[in-house]
Amino acid sequence: MSEPSKRSTIYFEPEIHKALRLKAASTHRSMSDLVNEAVRQALQEDHEDLAAFDERAAEPTITYEELLNDLKAHGKL
């Protein structure tokens, strides 16, 4: 059995609130549903970013100068 939804007060900028109300009406979804989806997507992106950082943790690092020299050596600059 799923947990009941939690209630919270969120303050939107007037323009954001208006856009959210209009989108909710035009898509026949609640404002809460739209906000939950947006937050869920943002959290998923964070999770993916952290996973990418973990995957690349062992990669060697180079300085900005070394990067520029490498790009120049390979005709990219």
Phi and psi in degrees as a GROMACS rama.xvg file:
@    title "Ramachandran Plot"
@    xaxis  label "Phi"
@    yaxis  label "Psi"
@TYPE xy
-80.2203  154.963  SER-2
-73.7256  148.811  GLU-3
-68.3984  153.227  PRO-4
-62.2947  149.318  SER-5
-96.9858  144.936  LYS-6
-99.2343  139.969  ARG-7
-148.251  153.304  SER-8
-101.547  125.909  THR-9
-124.916  134.345  ILE-10
-103.064  120.105  TYR-11
-103.017  150.248  PHE-12
-63.5881  146.396  GLU-13
-53.1533  -41.2988  PRO-14
-66.8765  -38.7741  GLU-15
-66.5635  -42.9111  ILE-16
-61.0476  -44.6688  HIS-17
-62.1172  -46.398  LYS-18
-62.008  -40.1794  ALA-19
-65.8406  -43.0696  LEU-20
-61.4106  -43.4369  ARG-21
-66.0111  -41.0183  LEU-22
-65.7448  -41.0216  LYS-23
-60.5797  -44.5504  ALA-24
-66.6553  -41.9925  ALA-25
-74.5289  -23.381  SER-26
-102.463  -0.365363  THR-27
57.4635  40.2887  HIS-28
-125.106  159.554  ARG-29
-80.7638  156.922  SER-30
-60.6994  -39.5163  MET-31
-60.0142  -41.9632  SER-32
-62.4854  -44.0217  ASP-33
-64.4298  -42.4953  LEU-34
-66.7823  -43.3477  VAL-35
-59.3743  -42.2648  ASN-36
-63.7383  -43.4647  GLU-37
-63.1251  -43.2466  ALA-38
-66.6365  -42.106  VAL-39
-59.4032  -43.2878  ARG-40
-64.0219  -42.3251  GLN-41
-63.2039  -41.746  ALA-42
-66.5694  -37.4436  LEU-43
-64.1641  -41.4526  GLN-44
-61.3351  -42.5995  GLU-45
-60.0738  -43.6879  ASP-46
-61.0587  -44.1006  HIS-47
-64.8784  -40.821  GLU-48
-61.6498  -44.9997  ASP-49
-63.6439  -38.7269  LEU-50
-63.8782  -40.3761  ALA-51
-64.7495  -40.4945  ALA-52
-61.0796  -43.5991  PHE-53
-61.7969  -42.2394  ASP-54
-63.3685  -33.5044  GLU-55
-97.5329  4.97918  ARG-56
-59.1962  -32.813  ALA-57
-87.9845  -3.62773  ALA-58
-67.8859  143.65  GLU-59
-68.2865  149.844  PRO-60
-106.674  152.267  THR-61
-130.338  158.31  ILE-62
-78.8843  165.058  THR-63
-60.8172  -40.7809  TYR-64
-61.7408  -43.2188  GLU-65
-62.6657  -38.862  GLU-66
-62.4722  -47.3983  LEU-67
-61.2701  -41.8883  LEU-68
-63.8002  -40.4628  ASN-69
-64.7534  -43.7526  ASP-70
-62.9973  -40.5327  LEU-71
-66.562  -41.6908  LYS-72
-62.9621  -28.741  ALA-73
-100.849  15.6091  HIS-74
70.0557  21.4797  GLY-75
-88.5235  -15.139  LYS-76
